[in-house]
Amino acid sequence: MGKCPKCGRVFAKTNQNHTCDEVLSTVDDYIAAQPKAIRPLR
């Protein structure tokens, strides 16, 4: 299990990325919020 040190949210996976409850309005916003290494996989 992982936990975000910023917002305290708990995840099933360790080091899971998220946006600390920031609402993303488009798929492009979501992709832009991902690590650079992940973005080309869309």
GROMACS elastic network, one bead per residue, 0.5 to 0.9 nm:
[ bonds ]
;  ai    aj funct       b0    kb
    1    10     6  0.70770   500
    1    11     6  0.56926   500
    1    13     6  0.51951   500
    1    14     6  0.53496   500
    1    15     6  0.87571   500
    2     9     6  0.83916   500
    2    10     6  0.57544   500
    2    11     6  0.50430   500
    2    12     6  0.63421   500
    2    13     6  0.56349   500
    2    15     6  0.61171   500
    2    16     6  0.71320   500
    3     6     6  0.88232   500
    3     7     6  0.84650   500
    3     8     6  0.58252   500
    3     9     6  0.55853   500
    3    11     6  0.60448   500
    3    12     6  0.88643   500
    3    13     6  0.88828   500
    3    14     6  0.74335   500
    3    15     6  0.78791   500
    3    16     6  0.85178   500
    4     7     6  0.57291   500
    4     9     6  0.53417   500
    4    10     6  0.65660   500
    4    11     6  0.81472   500
    4    15     6  0.81549   500
    4    16     6  0.84432   500
    4    17     6  0.86428   500
    4    18     6  0.86072   500
    4    20     6  0.81567   500
    5     8     6  0.55539   500
    5     9     6  0.80448   500
    6     9     6  0.82887   500
    6    20     6  0.74896   500
    7    20     6  0.59900   500
    7    21     6  0.84239   500
    8    20     6  0.87661   500
    9    20     6  0.77485   500
   10    13     6  0.88102   500
   11    14     6  0.69851   500
   11    15     6  0.85434   500
   11    16     6  0.69581   500
   12    16     6  0.82988   500
   13    16     6  0.58060   500
   17    33     6  0.88813   500
   17    34     6  0.72944   500
   17    35     6  0.82045   500
   18    21     6  0.78089   500
   18    22     6  0.86536   500
   18    33     6  0.80794   500
   18    34     6  0.80775   500
   19    22     6  0.52858   500
   19    23     6  0.79527   500
   19    24     6  0.85924   500
   19    30     6  0.89433   500
   19    33     6  0.73431   500
   20    23     6  0.88948   500
   24    27     6  0.76976   500
   24    28     6  0.88208   500
   24    29     6  0.58564   500
   24    30     6  0.60201   500
   24    33     6  0.88972   500
   25    28     6  0.85213   500
   25    29     6  0.67010   500
   25    30     6  0.79406   500
   26    29     6  0.51794   500
   26    30     6  0.64992   500
   26    31     6  0.88175   500
   27    31     6  0.62084   500
   27    32     6  0.85711   500
   28    31     6  0.50538   500
   28    32     6  0.60605   500
   28    33     6  0.86145   500
   29    32     6  0.50683   500
   29    33     6  0.62958   500
   30    33     6  0.51930   500
   30    34     6  0.67946   500
   31    34     6  0.53423   500
   31    35     6  0.84797   500
   31    38     6  0.84269   500
   31    39     6  0.60909   500
   31    42     6  0.79261   500
   32    35     6  0.78576   500
   32    36     6  0.81467   500
   32    39     6  0.72231   500
   33    36     6  0.87368   500
   33    39     6  0.88784   500
   34    37     6  0.82194   500
   34    38     6  0.64211   500
   34    39     6  0.63702   500
   35    38     6  0.54907   500
   35    39     6  0.66030   500
   36    39     6  0.53517   500
   36    40     6  0.77036   500
   37    40     6  0.69416   500
   37    41     6  0.82844   500
   38    41     6  0.57231   500
   38    42     6  0.78783   500
   39    42     6  0.61752   500
